[in-house]
Amino acid sequence: MKVQFDRDTLLAALAPAASVAPARNTVAAIEGILFECPGPAEGTCQITAYDMEKGLRTSVEATILQEGSYIINSQNILQIVRSLPAGDILIEVDDKNRVHIKSGNSTFEINALPGENFPALPLLSGDRNYKMPQYLLRKMISKTIFAIAQNASKPIFTGVYFTVEDETLRCVGCDGNRLGLAQANLEEGAPDASFIIPGRILMEIMRMIKDTEEEITVSLARKHVIFQIDGYTYFSRLIDGEYLNYNRILPENYDRIAFINAAELIRAVERASIVTEDKLGGSNSKTYIKLEFEEGMLKISSSSAGGSIYEEMPIHFTGETLVIAFNCRYLLDALKAAGETEVVCLRMNGPLMGMCIEPGEGEIEERQPVKYTLFIMPLRMNGK
């Protein structure tokens, strides 16, 4: 194989591919990126990364001097191409599977594997297809992915639950302590479905999609989901399992409601996190942040072995006085996920019954709105 690339064009494709390919794996082929020359179109090289659960495929413009198919270690090729100056890069693989990478006065030599060693890919097409603007999917994911578990005994909690019913898309993330629910309308004729997408591939999707009207296509197969984004094809195995009945978690009514400036509350919770994460004391212990709601005032406090914090901020509050505590990081993640609102609305019932976070006013809805509800369970305070 002998192929010439523009350095910047190749790097733009390698970076997302390398983020999909695992840096370490017992199977060397999975650590690599598959280069296939020529690609599906004339004057292209197709590159693929796949870790047996998720993958990426795209085509890069190239001058094909000699056809071939080889696997090159993802981290090695990424670091080499990134280190080279702008201009042409020549990649040549000899009959001993040695890769020669040349650019200007620089020459690198690394190993490759034959392309036939690459794992077989799933069929990259689905029988149910959905089109939507990129900003819409980005917003749906951002409202829910903060609430999924990183590791859990039940895999369903490590993904976002998607349902399509009556041309309405709903997304839910939940780890048992917090929940994010988002809802938006889809195009006419969108087929009904329900499926769970792993959070790991959704994080990759979030890095690629933009806050624009440009379309993204999501295709659903029996065991896989496929995303078509600006010439990139992302695909992932779905999580198999029955999702929890999340409607039972959310209270139907609340007897305490607070309206507060969202940006000011986020900054206050960030300051409290210095104490709750005990950075002052240098330990890894976690303490809670305490919120005291009363008419016209919110009191925020926390104390740990490393120090303490107390501050007050004005709010509009209705209902009986309430003292409630939360994991500071969970609360901060939820408030940041709310985003794009000047005033946040906090709905509560009691100190152990959880808090609902919704937009209060000032929500930016110049485009199709996304309705959302964020919910976080409280912590039991000492002596309570």
C-alpha positions in Angstrom: 0.0 0.0 0.0 1.3 3.5 -0.9 -0.9 6.5 -0.4 -0.4 10.3 0.0 -2.5 12.5 2.3 -2.8 16.1 3.2 -1.7 16.2 6.8 -4.5 18.3 8.2 -7.2 16.3 6.3 -5.8 13.0 7.6 -5.4 14.4 11.2 -9.1 15.5 11.2 -10.1 11.9 10.6 -7.6 10.2 12.8 -8.4 12.1 16.0 -12.0 10.8 16.3 -11.0 7.3 15.1 -8.3 7.0 17.7 -10.7 8.1 20.4 -12.9 5.1 19.5 -10.0 2.5 19.2 -8.8 1.3 22.7 -5.3 2.3 23.6 -4.7 -1.2 25.2 -6.3 -4.5 24.2 -5.2 -8.1 24.2 -6.0 -8.2 20.5 -3.5 -6.0 18.6 -5.9 -5.5 15.6 -8.5 -3.8 17.8 -5.9 -1.2 18.9 -5.4 -0.2 15.3 -7.1 1.8 12.6 -7.9 0.0 9.4 -6.7 1.8 6.2 -8.4 0.5 3.0 -7.1 1.9 -0.3 -9.0 2.7 -2.4 -12.1 3.7 -0.4 -15.7 3.6 -1.5 -15.2 6.6 -3.9 -12.3 7.3 -6.3 -9.5 9.2 -4.7 -10.3 8.2 -1.2 -8.9 6.0 1.6 -11.4 4.5 4.0 -10.4 4.3 7.7 -12.2 2.3 10.3 -11.8 1.9 14.1 -13.8 -0.7 16.1 -13.5 -2.1 19.6 -16.1 -4.8 19.2 -18.7 -2.6 20.9 -18.5 0.7 19.1 -16.8 2.0 16.0 -16.2 4.8 13.5 -15.8 4.7 9.7 -15.0 7.6 7.3 -13.3 8.3 4.1 -10.3 10.7 3.5 -9.3 12.3 0.3 -6.0 10.7 -0.9 -3.8 10.0 -3.8 -3.6 6.2 -4.1 -0.3 5.1 -5.5 -0.6 1.5 -4.6 -3.7 -0.3 -3.3 -3.8 -2.2 0.0 -5.5 -2.8 3.3 -3.5 -2.6 6.6 -4.1 -2.0 10.3 -1.9 0.6 11.9 -1.7 1.2 15.7 -4.1 4.1 16.4 -2.0 5.9 19.0 1.2 5.6 17.1 -0.2 7.0 13.8 -2.1 9.8 15.6 1.0 11.0 17.5 3.2 10.8 14.4 0.8 12.7 12.1 0.1 15.3 14.9 3.8 15.9 15.2 4.3 16.6 11.5 4.1 20.0 9.9 1.3 20.9 7.4 1.8 19.5 4.0 1.8 16.1 2.2 2.3 12.9 4.1 3.3 9.7 2.3 2.4 6.4 4.0 3.8 3.2 2.5 3.6 -0.3 3.8 6.2 -2.8 2.5 5.9 -6.6 2.0 7.2 -7.1 5.6 4.3 -5.1 7.1 6.6 -2.2 7.9 5.0 1.3 7.7 7.1 4.1 6.3 5.7 7.6 7.1 7.4 10.4 5.3 6.8 14.2 5.4 9.4 16.8 4.5 12.7 15.7 6.2 11.0 13.4 8.7 10.7 9.6 8.3 9.0 7.3 10.7 8.9 3.5 10.6 6.4 1.4 12.6 4.7 -2.0 12.3 1.4 -2.8 10.6 -0.9 -5.8 10.4 -2.7 -7.2 7.4 -6.2 -5.8 6.9 -7.8 -9.2 7.0 -7.0 -9.4 10.7 -9.5 -6.6 11.4 -12.6 -7.8 13.2 -15.8 -8.2 11.2 -18.1 -5.2 11.4 -21.9 -5.2 11.9 -24.1 -4.3 9.0 -24.0 -0.5 9.0 -27.6 0.1 8.0 -30.9 0.0 9.9 -34.5 -0.5 9.2 -35.7 2.5 11.2 -34.3 5.9 10.4 -34.6 9.3 12.1 -33.4 12.7 10.9 -33.1 15.7 13.1 -30.9 18.8 13.4 -27.7 18.3 15.2 -28.5 20.9 17.8 -31.6 19.0 18.8 -29.8 15.7 19.4 -27.0 17.5 21.2 -29.4 19.2 23.6 -31.3 15.9 24.2 -28.0 14.1 25.1 -26.7 17.0 27.3 -29.9 16.9 29.4 -29.6 13.2 30.2 -26.0 11.9 29.9 -25.0 13.7 33.2 -27.3 11.3 35.1 -26.0 7.9 33.8 -23.7 5.7 35.8 -20.1 5.2 34.8 -20.0 1.7 36.2 -23.0 -0.2 37.4 -24.1 -3.8 38.2 -27.0 -3.2 35.8 -25.7 -2.1 32.4 -28.9 -0.3 31.6 -27.9 2.5 33.9 -24.7 3.2 31.9 -26.7 4.2 28.8 -29.5 6.7 27.8 -32.9 5.2 27.2 -34.5 6.5 23.9 -38.1 6.0 23.0 -40.0 7.2 19.9 -43.7 7.2 20.2 -46.3 9.3 18.2 -43.4 11.2 16.5 -42.1 12.3 19.9 -38.5 11.5 21.1 -37.9 11.0 24.8 -34.5 10.5 26.3 -33.8 9.4 29.9 -30.6 9.0 31.9 -30.7 7.6 35.5 -28.2 6.1 37.9 -30.6 5.7 40.9 -29.6 9.0 42.5 -30.4 11.4 39.7 -32.4 11.5 36.6 -32.5 13.5 33.4 -35.6 13.5 31.1 -35.8 15.3 27.8 -38.5 15.4 25.1 -38.8 16.8 21.6 -40.8 16.4 18.4 -39.5 14.4 15.4 -40.3 14.6 11.7 -43.6 13.3 10.5 -43.6 9.5 10.0 -40.9 8.7 12.6 -41.3 5.0 13.5 -42.0 4.0 17.1 -39.1 2.3 18.9 -37.3 2.0 22.2 -33.6 1.3 22.8 -30.7 2.0 25.1 -27.5 3.6 23.7 -24.3 3.3 25.8 -23.0 6.5 27.3 -19.5 5.9 25.9 -20.6 6.3 22.2 -22.9 9.2 23.1 -19.9 11.1 24.5 -18.1 10.6 21.2 -21.2 11.8 19.4 -21.3 14.9 21.6 -17.7 15.8 20.5 -18.7 15.6 16.8 -22.1 17.2 16.5 -22.5 21.0 16.4 -25.0 23.4 17.6 -26.4 23.9 14.1 -29.3 23.1 11.9 -27.3 20.6 9.9 -28.9 17.2 9.9 -27.8 14.0 11.6 -29.3 10.6 10.7 -29.8 8.0 13.3 -30.5 4.5 12.1 -31.7 1.6 14.3 -30.9 -2.1 13.5 -31.8 -5.1 15.7 -28.7 -4.9 17.9 -26.9 -1.7 16.8 -27.4 2.0 16.3 -25.7 4.0 13.5 -25.1 7.7 13.4 -24.3 9.5 10.1 -22.6 12.9 10.9 -20.9 15.1 8.3 -19.3 12.1 6.4 -18.6 10.1 9.6 -20.4 6.9 10.5 -20.5 6.1 14.2 -22.0 2.8 15.3 -22.5 1.0 18.5 -24.0 -2.1 20.0 -27.2 -1.4 21.9 -27.6 -2.2 25.6 -29.9 -5.2 26.0 -32.4 -5.0 28.9 -35.6 -3.6 30.2 -35.4 0.0 31.4 -36.9 1.0 34.8 -40.2 2.8 35.0 -38.8 6.2 35.5 -42.2 7.8 35.8 -42.6 6.3 39.3 -39.5 8.2 40.4 -40.9 11.7 39.6 -43.5 13.1 42.1 -46.7 14.3 40.6 -47.0 17.4 42.8 -44.7 19.6 44.8 -45.5 21.8 47.8 -42.4 24.0 47.7 -41.2 26.0 44.7 -38.1 28.3 44.4 -37.0 30.5 41.6 -33.4 31.6 41.5 -30.8 33.0 39.2 -29.2 30.0 37.5 -25.7 31.4 37.0 -25.4 32.7 40.5 -26.6 29.4 42.0 -24.0 27.5 39.9 -21.2 29.7 41.0 -22.3 29.3 44.7 -22.4 25.5 44.4 -19.0 25.6 42.7 -17.6 27.5 45.6 -19.1 25.0 48.0 -17.5 22.1 46.2 -14.1 23.3 47.4 -15.2 22.3 50.9 -17.5 19.4 50.1 -14.7 17.7 48.1 -12.4 18.5 51.0 -9.6 19.9 48.8 -8.7 22.2 51.7 -8.0 19.2 54.0 -6.3 17.2 51.2 -8.5 14.1 51.7 -10.8 12.2 49.4 -13.8 12.3 51.7 -17.1 13.8 50.5 -19.5 15.9 52.5 -22.8 17.3 51.6 -24.0 20.8 50.6 -26.9 22.0 52.7 -29.6 24.3 51.3 -32.0 26.1 53.6 -35.0 27.6 51.8 -37.0 30.3 53.4 -39.1 33.2 52.2 -36.9 35.5 50.1 -33.6 33.7 51.0 -31.5 30.6 50.2 -28.8 29.8 52.7 -26.0 27.6 51.4 -23.5 25.9 53.7 -21.1 23.0 54.1 -18.4 22.0 56.5 -15.7 19.4 56.5 -12.3 18.6 58.1 -10.7 21.1 55.7 -13.0 24.1 56.3 -16.5 25.5 55.9 -18.5 27.8 53.7 -21.7 29.8 54.2 -23.4 32.3 51.9 -26.9 33.7 51.3 -28.6 34.6 48.1 -32.0 36.1 47.2 -34.8 33.8 45.8 -38.5 33.8 45.3 -39.8 30.9 47.4 -43.3 29.6 48.3 -44.1 26.9 50.8 -42.9 25.9 54.2 -39.2 26.4 55.2 -37.1 23.5 54.1 -33.6 22.3 54.9 -32.3 19.7 52.4 -28.8 18.3 51.5 -27.2 17.0 48.3 -24.1 15.5 46.9 -22.4 18.7 45.7 -21.1 17.2 42.5 -24.5 15.6 41.6 -26.2 19.0 42.2 -23.7 20.9 40.2 -23.8 18.5 37.2 -27.6 18.8 37.2 -27.6 22.6 37.3 -25.1 22.8 34.5 -27.1 20.4 32.4 -30.1 22.7 32.8 -28.2 25.5 31.0 -29.6 28.2 28.7 -31.9 29.6 31.2 -31.7 32.8 33.3 -33.8 31.6 36.1 -34.0 28.0 37.3 -37.1 26.5 39.0 -36.5 24.2 42.0 -39.5 22.0 43.1 -39.4 20.1 46.3 -41.6 18.3 48.9 -39.5 17.3 51.9 -35.9 16.8 53.0 -35.8 13.2 51.8 -38.0 13.3 48.7 -35.8 14.7 46.0 -35.7 18.0 44.0 -36.9 18.7 40.5 -34.9 21.2 38.4 -36.7 22.9 35.5 -36.3 26.1 33.5 -37.9 29.1 35.2 -37.8 31.8 32.6 -35.5 33.2 30.0 -35.1 29.8 28.3 -33.7 30.2 24.8 -36.2 28.7 22.3 -35.5 30.4 19.0 -35.4 26.9 17.5 -37.5 23.8 18.3 -37.7 23.6 22.1 -36.6 20.7 24.2 -38.8 20.1 27.3 -36.8 18.6 30.1 -37.0 17.7 33.8 -33.9 17.0 36.0 -34.3 15.2 39.3 -31.8 14.6 42.1 -32.2 12.6 45.3 -31.1 14.2 48.5 -28.7 12.9 51.2 -29.6 12.3 54.8 -27.9 14.9 57.0 -26.0 14.0 60.2 -28.4 13.5 63.0 -31.4 13.6 60.7 
